[in-house]
Amino acid sequence: MPMKQATPISTHWGANVRSLRLARGLTVVRLARLADIDQGSLSRLENGLINASEESRARVAKALGVEVGAIWNYPKAKKVAS
């Protein structure tokens, strides 16, 4: 998964991913498996240390059951239909 250096924007997105993950009762390990992303990369993304590619963001959002854009607006993120 291509990564870029984190920015305040990626830090915000990563924090919202963590909040959504915890709200759904998922561990980092479980979400990483669901999103087919390396566990360490997901942890670094949540901590704002890296910025994930658009493809990785899409996989994380799908695994969380929301659209990518909804993660920016959490806690207002809504579930998407399966």
mmCIF file of the N, C-alpha and C atoms, coordinates in Angstrom:
data_MODEL
# 
_entry.id   MODEL 
# 
loop_
_atom_site.group_PDB 
_atom_site.id 
_atom_site.type_symbol 
_atom_site.label_atom_id 
_atom_site.label_alt_id 
_atom_site.label_comp_id 
_atom_site.label_asym_id 
_atom_site.label_entity_id 
_atom_site.label_seq_id 
_atom_site.pdbx_PDB_ins_code 
_atom_site.Cartn_x 
_atom_site.Cartn_y 
_atom_site.Cartn_z 
_atom_site.occupancy 
_atom_site.B_iso_or_equiv 
_atom_site.pdbx_formal_charge 
_atom_site.auth_seq_id 
_atom_site.auth_comp_id 
_atom_site.auth_asym_id 
_atom_site.auth_atom_id 
_atom_site.pdbx_PDB_model_num 
ATOM 1   N N  . MET A 1 1  ? 0.858   -1.160 0.000  1.00 0.00 ? 1  MET A N  1 
ATOM 2   C CA . MET A 1 1  ? 0.000   0.000  0.000  1.00 0.00 ? 1  MET A CA 1 
ATOM 3   C C  . MET A 1 1  ? 0.907   1.225  0.000  1.00 0.00 ? 1  MET A C  1 
ATOM 4   N N  . PRO A 1 2  ? 0.824   2.064  -1.034 1.00 0.00 ? 2  PRO A N  1 
ATOM 5   C CA . PRO A 1 2  ? 1.662   3.252  -1.074 1.00 0.00 ? 2  PRO A CA 1 
ATOM 6   C C  . PRO A 1 2  ? 1.299   4.214  0.054  1.00 0.00 ? 2  PRO A C  1 
ATOM 7   N N  . MET A 1 3  ? 2.307   4.736  0.730  1.00 0.00 ? 3  MET A N  1 
ATOM 8   C CA . MET A 1 3  ? 2.081   5.648  1.845  1.00 0.00 ? 3  MET A CA 1 
ATOM 9   C C  . MET A 1 3  ? 2.803   6.958  1.590  1.00 0.00 ? 3  MET A C  1 
ATOM 10  N N  . LYS A 1 4  ? 2.242   8.018  2.116  1.00 0.00 ? 4  LYS A N  1 
ATOM 11  C CA . LYS A 1 4  ? 2.841   9.340  2.062  1.00 0.00 ? 4  LYS A CA 1 
ATOM 12  C C  . LYS A 1 4  ? 3.026   9.806  3.490  1.00 0.00 ? 4  LYS A C  1 
ATOM 13  N N  . GLN A 1 5  ? 3.857   10.833 3.667  1.00 0.00 ? 5  GLN A N  1 
ATOM 14  C CA . GLN A 1 5  ? 4.043   11.397 4.999  1.00 0.00 ? 5  GLN A CA 1 
ATOM 15  C C  . GLN A 1 5  ? 2.715   11.982 5.476  1.00 0.00 ? 5  GLN A C  1 
ATOM 16  N N  . ALA A 1 6  ? 2.424   11.799 6.744  1.00 0.00 ? 6  ALA A N  1 
ATOM 17  C CA . ALA A 1 6  ? 1.166   12.251 7.317  1.00 0.00 ? 6  ALA A CA 1 
ATOM 18  C C  . ALA A 1 6  ? 1.081   13.774 7.351  1.00 0.00 ? 6  ALA A C  1 
ATOM 19  N N  . THR A 1 7  ? -0.144  14.246 7.302  1.00 0.00 ? 7  THR A N  1 
ATOM 20  C CA . THR A 1 7  ? -0.462  15.673 7.387  1.00 0.00 ? 7  THR A CA 1 
ATOM 21  C C  . THR A 1 7  ? -1.551  15.839 8.435  1.00 0.00 ? 7  THR A C  1 
ATOM 22  N N  . PRO A 1 8  ? -1.888  17.055 8.820  1.00 0.00 ? 8  PRO A N  1 
ATOM 23  C CA . PRO A 1 8  ? -3.012  17.233 9.750  1.00 0.00 ? 8  PRO A CA 1 
ATOM 24  C C  . PRO A 1 8  ? -4.309  16.614 9.225  1.00 0.00 ? 8  PRO A C  1 
ATOM 25  N N  . ILE A 1 9  ? -4.480  16.628 7.921  1.00 0.00 ? 9  ILE A N  1 
ATOM 26  C CA . ILE A 1 9  ? -5.683  16.038 7.330  1.00 0.00 ? 9  ILE A CA 1 
ATOM 27  C C  . ILE A 1 9  ? -5.679  14.528 7.514  1.00 0.00 ? 9  ILE A C  1 
ATOM 28  N N  . SER A 1 10 ? -4.542  13.879 7.260  1.00 0.00 ? 10 SER A N  1 
ATOM 29  C CA . SER A 1 10 ? -4.489  12.424 7.431  1.00 0.00 ? 10 SER A CA 1 
ATOM 30  C C  . SER A 1 10 ? -4.601  12.047 8.900  1.00 0.00 ? 10 SER A C  1 
ATOM 31  N N  . THR A 1 11 ? -4.106  12.905 9.781  1.00 0.00 ? 11 THR A N  1 
ATOM 32  C CA . THR A 1 11 ? -4.235  12.649 11.218 1.00 0.00 ? 11 THR A CA 1 
ATOM 33  C C  . THR A 1 11 ? -5.706  12.663 11.612 1.00 0.00 ? 11 THR A C  1 
ATOM 34  N N  . HIS A 1 12 ? -6.458  13.614 11.079 1.00 0.00 ? 12 HIS A N  1 
ATOM 35  C CA . HIS A 1 12 ? -7.903  13.700 11.341 1.00 0.00 ? 12 HIS A CA 1 
ATOM 36  C C  . HIS A 1 12 ? -8.600  12.442 10.827 1.00 0.00 ? 12 HIS A C  1 
ATOM 37  N N  . TRP A 1 13 ? -8.289  12.034 9.607  1.00 0.00 ? 13 TRP A N  1 
ATOM 38  C CA . TRP A 1 13 ? -8.932  10.867 9.012  1.00 0.00 ? 13 TRP A CA 1 
ATOM 39  C C  . TRP A 1 13 ? -8.594  9.611  9.821  1.00 0.00 ? 13 TRP A C  1 
ATOM 40  N N  . GLY A 1 14 ? -7.335  9.471  10.205 1.00 0.00 ? 14 GLY A N  1 
ATOM 41  C CA . GLY A 1 14 ? -6.921  8.312  10.990 1.00 0.00 ? 14 GLY A CA 1 
ATOM 42  C C  . GLY A 1 14 ? -7.608  8.242  12.335 1.00 0.00 ? 14 GLY A C  1 
ATOM 43  N N  . ALA A 1 15 ? -7.766  9.385  12.998 1.00 0.00 ? 15 ALA A N  1 
ATOM 44  C CA . ALA A 1 15 ? -8.462  9.408  14.287 1.00 0.00 ? 15 ALA A CA 1 
ATOM 45  C C  . ALA A 1 15 ? -9.916  8.998  14.120 1.00 0.00 ? 15 ALA A C  1 
ATOM 46  N N  . ASN A 1 16 ? -10.533 9.416  13.018 1.00 0.00 ? 16 ASN A N  1 
ATOM 47  C CA . ASN A 1 16 ? -11.926 9.027  12.772 1.00 0.00 ? 16 ASN A CA 1 
ATOM 48  C C  . ASN A 1 16 ? -12.039 7.543  12.435 1.00 0.00 ? 16 ASN A C  1 
ATOM 49  N N  . VAL A 1 17 ? -11.052 7.000  11.750 1.00 0.00 ? 17 VAL A N  1 
ATOM 50  C CA . VAL A 1 17 ? -11.047 5.551  11.492 1.00 0.00 ? 17 VAL A CA 1 
ATOM 51  C C  . VAL A 1 17 ? -11.001 4.819  12.827 1.00 0.00 ? 17 VAL A C  1 
ATOM 52  N N  . ARG A 1 18 ? -10.129 5.249  13.716 1.00 0.00 ? 18 ARG A N  1 
ATOM 53  C CA . ARG A 1 18 ? -10.031 4.607  15.032 1.00 0.00 ? 18 ARG A CA 1 
ATOM 54  C C  . ARG A 1 18 ? -11.361 4.699  15.780 1.00 0.00 ? 18 ARG A C  1 
ATOM 55  N N  . SER A 1 19 ? -11.987 5.857  15.778 1.00 0.00 ? 19 SER A N  1 
ATOM 56  C CA . SER A 1 19 ? -13.266 6.033  16.474 1.00 0.00 ? 19 SER A CA 1 
ATOM 57  C C  . SER A 1 19 ? -14.337 5.115  15.899 1.00 0.00 ? 19 SER A C  1 
ATOM 58  N N  . LEU A 1 20 ? -14.406 5.032  14.584 1.00 0.00 ? 20 LEU A N  1 
ATOM 59  C CA . LEU A 1 20 ? -15.383 4.136  13.948 1.00 0.00 ? 20 LEU A CA 1 
ATOM 60  C C  . LEU A 1 20 ? -15.081 2.678  14.278 1.00 0.00 ? 20 LEU A C  1 
ATOM 61  N N  . ARG A 1 21 ? -13.800 2.323  14.232 1.00 0.00 ? 21 ARG A N  1 
ATOM 62  C CA . ARG A 1 21 ? -13.408 0.937  14.539 1.00 0.00 ? 21 ARG A CA 1 
ATOM 63  C C  . ARG A 1 21 ? -13.835 0.573  15.956 1.00 0.00 ? 21 ARG A C  1 
ATOM 64  N N  . LEU A 1 22 ? -13.544 1.444  16.898 1.00 0.00 ? 22 LEU A N  1 
ATOM 65  C CA . LEU A 1 22 ? -13.903 1.174  18.292 1.00 0.00 ? 22 LEU A CA 1 
ATOM 66  C C  . LEU A 1 22 ? -15.420 1.145  18.480 1.00 0.00 ? 22 LEU A C  1 
ATOM 67  N N  . ALA A 1 23 ? -16.130 2.029  17.807 1.00 0.00 ? 23 ALA A N  1 
ATOM 68  C CA . ALA A 1 23 ? -17.596 2.057  17.905 1.00 0.00 ? 23 ALA A CA 1 
ATOM 69  C C  . ALA A 1 23 ? -18.209 0.764  17.388 1.00 0.00 ? 23 ALA A C  1 
ATOM 70  N N  . ARG A 1 24 ? -17.515 0.106  16.473 1.00 0.00 ? 24 ARG A N  1 
ATOM 71  C CA . ARG A 1 24 ? -18.013 -1.154 15.908 1.00 0.00 ? 24 ARG A CA 1 
ATOM 72  C C  . ARG A 1 24 ? -17.451 -2.371 16.639 1.00 0.00 ? 24 ARG A C  1 
ATOM 73  N N  . GLY A 1 25 ? -16.659 -2.134 17.670 1.00 0.00 ? 25 GLY A N  1 
ATOM 74  C CA . GLY A 1 25 ? -16.122 -3.235 18.465 1.00 0.00 ? 25 GLY A CA 1 
ATOM 75  C C  . GLY A 1 25 ? -15.058 -4.044 17.751 1.00 0.00 ? 25 GLY A C  1 
ATOM 76  N N  . LEU A 1 26 ? -14.354 -3.413 16.823 1.00 0.00 ? 26 LEU A N  1 
ATOM 77  C CA . LEU A 1 26 ? -13.321 -4.116 16.062 1.00 0.00 ? 26 LEU A CA 1 
ATOM 78  C C  . LEU A 1 26 ? -11.934 -3.823 16.628 1.00 0.00 ? 26 LEU A C  1 
ATOM 79  N N  . THR A 1 27 ? -11.079 -4.817 16.592 1.00 0.00 ? 27 THR A N  1 
ATOM 80  C CA . THR A 1 27 ? -9.673  -4.621 16.938 1.00 0.00 ? 27 THR A CA 1 
ATOM 81  C C  . THR A 1 27 ? -8.930  -4.166 15.684 1.00 0.00 ? 27 THR A C  1 
ATOM 82  N N  . VAL A 1 28 ? -7.718  -3.661 15.876 1.00 0.00 ? 28 VAL A N  1 
ATOM 83  C CA . VAL A 1 28 ? -6.884  -3.303 14.731 1.00 0.00 ? 28 VAL A CA 1 
ATOM 84  C C  . VAL A 1 28 ? -6.642  -4.536 13.865 1.00 0.00 ? 28 VAL A C  1 
ATOM 85  N N  . VAL A 1 29 ? -6.389  -5.664 14.512 1.00 0.00 ? 29 VAL A N  1 
ATOM 86  C CA . VAL A 1 29 ? -6.137  -6.906 13.781 1.00 0.00 ? 29 VAL A CA 1 
ATOM 87  C C  . VAL A 1 29 ? -7.332  -7.273 12.912 1.00 0.00 ? 29 VAL A C  1 
ATOM 88  N N  . ARG A 1 30 ? -8.531  -7.212 13.485 1.00 0.00 ? 30 ARG A N  1 
ATOM 89  C CA . ARG A 1 30 ? -9.745  -7.593 12.739 1.00 0.00 ? 30 ARG A CA 1 
ATOM 90  C C  . ARG A 1 30 ? -10.009 -6.637 11.584 1.00 0.00 ? 30 ARG A C  1 
ATOM 91  N N  . LEU A 1 31 ? -9.916  -5.326 11.821 1.00 0.00 ? 31 LEU A N  1 
ATOM 92  C CA . LEU A 1 31 ? -10.157 -4.374 10.737 1.00 0.00 ? 31 LEU A CA 1 
ATOM 93  C C  . LEU A 1 31 ? -9.106  -4.519 9.644  1.00 0.00 ? 31 LEU A C  1 
ATOM 94  N N  . ALA A 1 32 ? -7.867  -4.727 10.021 1.00 0.00 ? 32 ALA A N  1 
ATOM 95  C CA . ALA A 1 32 ? -6.812  -4.912 9.022  1.00 0.00 ? 32 ALA A CA 1 
ATOM 96  C C  . ALA A 1 32 ? -7.109  -6.127 8.147  1.00 0.00 ? 32 ALA A C  1 
ATOM 97  N N  . ARG A 1 33 ? -7.573  -7.205 8.753  1.00 0.00 ? 33 ARG A N  1 
ATOM 98  C CA . ARG A 1 33 ? -7.923  -8.399 7.971  1.00 0.00 ? 33 ARG A CA 1 
ATOM 99  C C  . ARG A 1 33 ? -9.102  -8.120 7.046  1.00 0.00 ? 33 ARG A C  1 
ATOM 100 N N  . LEU A 1 34 ? -10.135 -7.458 7.575  1.00 0.00 ? 34 LEU A N  1 
ATOM 101 C CA . LEU A 1 34 ? -11.314 -7.147 6.764  1.00 0.00 ? 34 LEU A CA 1 
ATOM 102 C C  . LEU A 1 34 ? -10.972 -6.238 5.589  1.00 0.00 ? 34 LEU A C  1 
ATOM 103 N N  . ALA A 1 35 ? -10.044 -5.316 5.809  1.00 0.00 ? 35 ALA A N  1 
ATOM 104 C CA . ALA A 1 35 ? -9.663  -4.356 4.774  1.00 0.00 ? 35 ALA A CA 1 
ATOM 105 C C  . ALA A 1 35 ? -8.503  -4.847 3.909  1.00 0.00 ? 35 ALA A C  1 
ATOM 106 N N  . ASP A 1 36 ? -7.944  -6.008 4.257  1.00 0.00 ? 36 ASP A N  1 
ATOM 107 C CA . ASP A 1 36 ? -6.785  -6.572 3.548  1.00 0.00 ? 36 ASP A CA 1 
ATOM 108 C C  . ASP A 1 36 ? -5.633  -5.577 3.527  1.00 0.00 ? 36 ASP A C  1 
ATOM 109 N N  . ILE A 1 37 ? -5.331  -5.055 4.725  1.00 0.00 ? 37 ILE A N  1 
ATOM 110 C CA . ILE A 1 37 ? -4.247  -4.099 4.924  1.00 0.00 ? 37 ILE A CA 1 
ATOM 111 C C  . ILE A 1 37 ? -3.368  -4.611 6.054  1.00 0.00 ? 37 ILE A C  1 
ATOM 112 N N  . ASP A 1 38 ? -2.080  -4.364 5.933  1.00 0.00 ? 38 ASP A N  1 
ATOM 113 C CA . ASP A 1 38 ? -1.142  -4.748 6.968  1.00 0.00 ? 38 ASP A CA 1 
ATOM 114 C C  . ASP A 1 38 ? -1.531  -4.102 8.300  1.00 0.00 ? 38 ASP A C  1 
ATOM 115 N N  . GLN A 1 39 ? -1.514  -4.898 9.356  1.00 0.00 ? 39 GLN A N  1 
ATOM 116 C CA . GLN A 1 39 ? -1.895  -4.425 10.699 1.00 0.00 ? 39 GLN A CA 1 
ATOM 117 C C  . GLN A 1 39 ? -1.057  -3.231 11.139 1.00 0.00 ? 39 GLN A C  1 
ATOM 118 N N  . GLY A 1 40 ? 0.229   -3.287 10.920 1.00 0.00 ? 40 GLY A N  1 
ATOM 119 C CA . GLY A 1 40 ? 1.104   -2.185 11.300 1.00 0.00 ? 40 GLY A CA 1 
ATOM 120 C C  . GLY A 1 40 ? 0.781   -0.910 10.530 1.00 0.00 ? 40 GLY A C  1 
ATOM 121 N N  . SER A 1 41 ? 0.476   -1.057 9.255  1.00 0.00 ? 41 SER A N  1 
ATOM 122 C CA . SER A 1 41 ? 0.116   0.108  8.448  1.00 0.00 ? 41 SER A CA 1 
ATOM 123 C C  . SER A 1 41 ? -1.182  0.729  8.937  1.00 0.00 ? 41 SER A C  1 
ATOM 124 N N  . LEU A 1 42 ? -2.149  -0.093 9.286  1.00 0.00 ? 42 LEU A N  1 
ATOM 125 C CA . LEU A 1 42 ? -3.413  0.425  9.798  1.00 0.00 ? 42 LEU A CA 1 
ATOM 126 C C  . LEU A 1 42 ? -3.187  1.157  11.116 1.00 0.00 ? 42 LEU A C  1 
ATOM 127 N N  . SER A 1 43 ? -2.371  0.610  11.971 1.00 0.00 ? 43 SER A N  1 
ATOM 128 C CA . SER A 1 43 ? -2.066  1.260  13.242 1.00 0.00 ? 43 SER A CA 1 
ATOM 129 C C  . SER A 1 43 ? -1.395  2.612  13.021 1.00 0.00 ? 43 SER A C  1 
ATOM 130 N N  . ARG A 1 44 ? -0.429  2.664  12.109 1.00 0.00 ? 44 ARG A N  1 
ATOM 131 C CA . ARG A 1 44 ? 0.242   3.926  11.811 1.00 0.00 ? 44 ARG A CA 1 
ATOM 132 C C  . ARG A 1 44 ? -0.721  4.930  11.187 1.00 0.00 ? 44 ARG A C  1 
ATOM 133 N N  . LEU A 1 45 ? -1.632  4.448  10.347 1.00 0.00 ? 45 LEU A N  1 
ATOM 134 C CA . LEU A 1 45 ? -2.635  5.326  9.751  1.00 0.00 ? 45 LEU A CA 1 
ATOM 135 C C  . LEU A 1 45 ? -3.524  5.932  10.838 1.00 0.00 ? 45 LEU A C  1 
ATOM 136 N N  . GLU A 1 46 ? -4.009  5.094  11.753 1.00 0.00 ? 46 GLU A N  1 
ATOM 137 C CA . GLU A 1 46 ? -4.866  5.573  12.840 1.00 0.00 ? 46 GLU A CA 1 
ATOM 138 C C  . GLU A 1 46 ? -4.144  6.591  13.732 1.00 0.00 ? 46 GLU A C  1 
ATOM 139 N N  . ASN A 1 47 ? -2.853  6.431  13.886 1.00 0.00 ? 47 ASN A N  1 
ATOM 140 C CA . ASN A 1 47 ? -2.073  7.322  14.740 1.00 0.00 ? 47 ASN A CA 1 
ATOM 141 C C  . ASN A 1 47 ? -1.575  8.564  14.008 1.00 0.00 ? 47 ASN A C  1 
ATOM 142 N N  . GLY A 1 48 ? -1.948  8.702  12.748 1.00 0.00 ? 48 GLY A N  1 
ATOM 143 C CA . GLY A 1 48 ? -1.563  9.878  11.985 1.00 0.00 ? 48 GLY A CA 1 
ATOM 144 C C  . GLY A 1 48 ? -0.110  9.908  11.573 1.00 0.00 ? 48 GLY A C  1 
ATOM 145 N N  . LEU A 1 49 ? 0.537   8.755  11.578 1.00 0.00 ? 49 LEU A N  1 
ATOM 146 C CA . LEU A 1 49 ? 1.953   8.698  11.216 1.00 0.00 ? 49 LEU A CA 1 
ATOM 147 C C  . LEU A 1 49 ? 2.163   8.541  9.717  1.00 0.00 ? 49 LEU A C  1 
ATOM 148 N N  . ILE A 1 50 ? 1.141   8.058  9.016  1.00 0.00 ? 50 ILE A N  1 
ATOM 149 C CA . ILE A 1 50 ? 1.217   7.874  7.567  1.00 0.00 ? 50 ILE A CA 1 
ATOM 150 C C  . ILE A 1 50 ? -0.106  8.300  6.949  1.00 0.00 ? 50 ILE A C  1 
ATOM 151 N N  . ASN A 1 51 ? -0.083  8.453  5.648  1.00 0.00 ? 51 ASN A N  1 
ATOM 152 C CA . ASN A 1 51 ? -1.269  8.793  4.876  1.00 0.00 ? 51 ASN A CA 1 
ATOM 153 C C  . ASN A 1 51 ? -1.487  7.658  3.880  1.00 0.00 ? 51 ASN A C  1 
ATOM 154 N N  . ALA A 1 52 ? -2.644  7.015  3.938  1.00 0.00 ? 52 ALA A N  1 
ATOM 155 C CA . ALA A 1 52 ? -2.928  5.873  3.064  1.00 0.00 ? 52 ALA A CA 1 
ATOM 156 C C  . ALA A 1 52 ? -3.328  6.333  1.672  1.00 0.00 ? 52 ALA A C  1 
ATOM 157 N N  . SER A 1 53 ? -3.142  5.448  0.706  1.00 0.00 ? 53 SER A N  1 
ATOM 158 C CA . SER A 1 53 ? -3.569  5.711  -0.666 1.00 0.00 ? 53 SER A CA 1 
ATOM 159 C C  . SER A 1 53 ? -5.091  5.726  -0.732 1.00 0.00 ? 53 SER A C  1 
ATOM 160 N N  . GLU A 1 54 ? -5.621  6.249  -1.817 1.00 0.00 ? 54 GLU A N  1 
ATOM 161 C CA . GLU A 1 54 ? -7.082  6.260  -2.010 1.00 0.00 ? 54 GLU A CA 1 
ATOM 162 C C  . GLU A 1 54 ? -7.638  4.833  -2.011 1.00 0.00 ? 54 GLU A C  1 
ATOM 163 N N  . GLU A 1 55 ? -6.908  3.905  -2.602 1.00 0.00 ? 55 GLU A N  1 
ATOM 164 C CA . GLU A 1 55 ? -7.346  2.509  -2.638 1.00 0.00 ? 55 GLU A CA 1 
ATOM 165 C C  . GLU A 1 55 ? -7.452  1.943  -1.222 1.00 0.00 ? 55 GLU A C  1 
ATOM 166 N N  . SER A 1 56 ? -6.459  2.214  -0.404 1.00 0.00 ? 56 SER A N  1 
ATOM 167 C CA . SER A 1 56 ? -6.483  1.723  0.975  1.00 0.00 ? 56 SER A CA 1 
ATOM 168 C C  . SER A 1 56 ? -7.614  2.374  1.767  1.00 0.00 ? 56 SER A C  1 
ATOM 169 N N  . ARG A 1 57 ? -7.834  3.666  1.545  1.00 0.00 ? 57 ARG A N  1 
ATOM 170 C CA . ARG A 1 57 ? -8.939  4.342  2.222  1.00 0.00 ? 57 ARG A CA 1 
ATOM 171 C C  . ARG A 1 57 ? -10.271 3.710  1.844  1.00 0.00 ? 57 ARG A C  1 
ATOM 172 N N  . ALA A 1 58 ? -10.417 3.363  0.584  1.00 0.00 ? 58 ALA A N  1 
ATOM 173 C CA . ALA A 1 58 ? -11.660 2.736  0.130  1.00 0.00 ? 58 ALA A CA 1 
ATOM 174 C C  . ALA A 1 58 ? -11.850 1.376  0.794  1.00 0.00 ? 58 ALA A C  1 
ATOM 175 N N  . ARG A 1 59 ? -10.781 0.615  0.932  1.00 0.00 ? 59 ARG A N  1 
ATOM 176 C CA . ARG A 1 59 ? -10.891 -0.709 1.567  1.00 0.00 ? 59 ARG A CA 1 
ATOM 177 C C  . ARG A 1 59 ? -11.227 -0.590 3.048  1.00 0.00 ? 59 ARG A C  1 
ATOM 178 N N  . VAL A 1 60 ? -10.627 0.383  3.731  1.00 0.00 ? 60 VAL A N  1 
ATOM 179 C CA . VAL A 1 60 ? -10.916 0.592  5.152  1.00 0.00 ? 60 VAL A CA 1 
ATOM 180 C C  . VAL A 1 60 ? -12.374 1.011  5.322  1.00 0.00 ? 60 VAL A C  1 
ATOM 181 N N  . ALA A 1 61 ? -12.825 1.940  4.488  1.00 0.00 ? 61 ALA A N  1 
ATOM 182 C CA . ALA A 1 61 ? -14.208 2.405  4.583  1.00 0.00 ? 61 ALA A CA 1 
ATOM 183 C C  . ALA A 1 61 ? -15.182 1.256  4.348  1.00 0.00 ? 61 ALA A C  1 
ATOM 184 N N  . LYS A 1 62 ? -14.919 0.446  3.336  1.00 0.00 ? 62 LYS A N  1 
ATOM 185 C CA . LYS A 1 62 ? -15.796 -0.691 3.048  1.00 0.00 ? 62 LYS A CA 1 
ATOM 186 C C  . LYS A 1 62 ? -15.826 -1.652 4.234  1.00 0.00 ? 62 LYS A C  1 
ATOM 187 N N  . ALA A 1 63 ? -14.667 -1.914 4.820  1.00 0.00 ? 63 ALA A N  1 
ATOM 188 C CA . ALA A 1 63 ? -14.596 -2.824 5.966  1.00 0.00 ? 63 ALA A CA 1 
ATOM 189 C C  . ALA A 1 63 ? -15.358 -2.264 7.172  1.00 0.00 ? 63 ALA A C  1 
ATOM 190 N N  . LEU A 1 64 ? -15.407 -0.938 7.275  1.00 0.00 ? 64 LEU A N  1 
ATOM 191 C CA . LEU A 1 64 ? -16.141 -0.300 8.375  1.00 0.00 ? 64 LEU A CA 1 
ATOM 192 C C  . LEU A 1 64 ? -17.629 -0.139 8.056  1.00 0.00 ? 64 LEU A C  1 
ATOM 193 N N  . GLY A 1 65 ? -17.999 -0.380 6.798  1.00 0.00 ? 65 GLY A N  1 
ATOM 194 C CA . GLY A 1 65 ? -19.395 -0.279 6.397  1.00 0.00 ? 65 GLY A CA 1 
ATOM 195 C C  . GLY A 1 65 ? -19.869 1.139  6.138  1.00 0.00 ? 65 GLY A C  1 
ATOM 196 N N  . VAL A 1 66 ? -18.939 2.026  5.775  1.00 0.00 ? 66 VAL A N  1 
ATOM 197 C CA . VAL A 1 66 ? -19.290 3.410  5.460  1.00 0.00 ? 66 VAL A CA 1 
ATOM 198 C C  . VAL A 1 66 ? -18.614 3.817  4.153  1.00 0.00 ? 66 VAL A C  1 
ATOM 199 N N  . GLU A 1 67 ? -19.075 4.937  3.606  1.00 0.00 ? 67 GLU A N  1 
ATOM 200 C CA . GLU A 1 67 ? -18.407 5.494  2.435  1.00 0.00 ? 67 GLU A CA 1 
ATOM 201 C C  . GLU A 1 67 ? -17.170 6.255  2.895  1.00 0.00 ? 67 GLU A C  1 
ATOM 202 N N  . VAL A 1 68 ? -16.191 6.369  2.012  1.00 0.00 ? 68 VAL A N  1 
ATOM 203 C CA . VAL A 1 68 ? -14.936 7.038  2.364  1.00 0.00 ? 68 VAL A CA 1 
ATOM 204 C C  . VAL A 1 68 ? -15.204 8.441  2.903  1.00 0.00 ? 68 VAL A C  1 
ATOM 205 N N  . GLY A 1 69 ? -16.050 9.198  2.237  1.00 0.00 ? 69 GLY A N  1 
ATOM 206 C CA . GLY A 1 69 ? -16.332 10.561 2.655  1.00 0.00 ? 69 GLY A CA 1 
ATOM 207 C C  . GLY A 1 69 ? -16.946 10.654 4.031  1.00 0.00 ? 69 GLY A C  1 
ATOM 208 N N  . ALA A 1 70 ? -17.679 9.629  4.430  1.00 0.00 ? 70 ALA A N  1 
ATOM 209 C CA . ALA A 1 70 ? -18.328 9.642  5.743  1.00 0.00 ? 70 ALA A CA 1 
ATOM 210 C C  . ALA A 1 70 ? -17.300 9.603  6.872  1.00 0.00 ? 70 ALA A C  1 
ATOM 211 N N  . ILE A 1 71 ? -16.143 9.041  6.613  1.00 0.00 ? 71 ILE A N  1 
ATOM 212 C CA . ILE A 1 71 ? -15.121 8.963  7.663  1.00 0.00 ? 71 ILE A CA 1 
ATOM 213 C C  . ILE A 1 71 ? -14.652 10.363 8.041  1.00 0.00 ? 71 ILE A C  1 
ATOM 214 N N  . TRP A 1 72 ? -14.615 11.277 7.069  1.00 0.00 ? 72 TRP A N  1 
ATOM 215 C CA . TRP A 1 72 ? -14.201 12.649 7.364  1.00 0.00 ? 72 TRP A CA 1 
ATOM 216 C C  . TRP A 1 72 ? -15.149 13.310 8.354  1.00 0.00 ? 72 TRP A C  1 
ATOM 217 N N  . ASN A 1 73 ? -16.417 12.932 8.308  1.00 0.00 ? 73 ASN A N  1 
ATOM 218 C CA . ASN A 1 73 ? -17.446 13.591 9.110  1.00 0.00 ? 73 ASN A CA 1 
ATOM 219 C C  . ASN A 1 73 ? -17.884 12.814 10.340 1.00 0.00 ? 73 ASN A C  1 
ATOM 220 N N  . TYR A 1 74 ? -17.177 11.763 10.698 1.00 0.00 ? 74 TYR A N  1 
ATOM 221 C CA . TYR A 1 74 ? -17.540 10.999 11.889 1.00 0.00 ? 74 TYR A CA 1 
ATOM 222 C C  . TYR A 1 74 ? -17.550 11.937 13.082 1.00 0.00 ? 74 TYR A C  1 
ATOM 223 N N  . PRO A 1 75 ? -18.516 11.907 13.960 1.00 0.00 ? 75 PRO A N  1 
ATOM 224 C CA . PRO A 1 75 ? -19.436 10.814 14.264 1.00 0.00 ? 75 PRO A CA 1 
ATOM 225 C C  . PRO A 1 75 ? -20.741 10.831 13.477 1.00 0.00 ? 75 PRO A C  1 
ATOM 226 N N  . LYS A 1 76 ? -20.833 11.654 12.446 1.00 0.00 ? 76 LYS A N  1 
ATOM 227 C CA . LYS A 1 76 ? -22.049 11.680 11.647 1.00 0.00 ? 76 LYS A CA 1 
ATOM 228 C C  . LYS A 1 76 ? -22.046 10.628 10.556 1.00 0.00 ? 76 LYS A C  1 
ATOM 229 N N  . ALA A 1 77 ? -21.001 9.779  10.500 1.00 0.00 ? 77 ALA A N  1 
ATOM 230 C CA . ALA A 1 77 ? -20.898 8.750  9.464  1.00 0.00 ? 77 ALA A CA 1 
ATOM 231 C C  . ALA A 1 77 ? -22.089 7.805  9.540  1.00 0.00 ? 77 ALA A C  1 
ATOM 232 N N  . LYS A 1 78 ? -22.632 7.509  8.392  1.00 0.00 ? 78 LYS A N  1 
ATOM 233 C CA . LYS A 1 78 ? -23.775 6.607  8.322  1.00 0.00 ? 78 LYS A CA 1 
ATOM 234 C C  . LYS A 1 78 ? -23.347 5.309  7.664  1.00 0.00 ? 78 LYS A C  1 
ATOM 235 N N  . LYS A 1 79 ? -23.974 4.206  8.066  1.00 0.00 ? 79 LYS A N  1 
ATOM 236 C CA . LYS A 1 79 ? -23.685 2.913  7.462  1.00 0.00 ? 79 LYS A CA 1 
ATOM 237 C C  . LYS A 1 79 ? -24.197 2.909  6.024  1.00 0.00 ? 79 LYS A C  1 
ATOM 238 N N  . VAL A 1 80 ? -23.520 2.193  5.157  1.00 0.00 ? 80 VAL A N  1 
ATOM 239 C CA . VAL A 1 80 ? -23.986 2.016  3.800  1.00 0.00 ? 80 VAL A CA 1 
ATOM 240 C C  . VAL A 1 80 ? -24.627 0.649  3.688  1.00 0.00 ? 80 VAL A C  1 
ATOM 241 N N  . ALA A 1 81 ? -25.579 0.539  2.774  1.00 0.00 ? 81 ALA A N  1 
ATOM 242 C CA . ALA A 1 81 ? -26.259 -0.744 2.583  1.00 0.00 ? 81 ALA A CA 1 
ATOM 243 C C  . ALA A 1 81 ? -25.281 -1.759 2.022  1.00 0.00 ? 81 ALA A C  1 
ATOM 244 N N  . SER A 1 82 ? -25.406 -2.996 2.463  1.00 0.00 ? 82 SER A N  1 
ATOM 245 C CA . SER A 1 82 ? -24.509 -4.060 1.997  1.00 0.00 ? 82 SER A CA 1 
ATOM 246 C C  . SER A 1 82 ? -24.890 -4.532 0.630  1.00 0.00 ? 82 SER A C  1 
# 
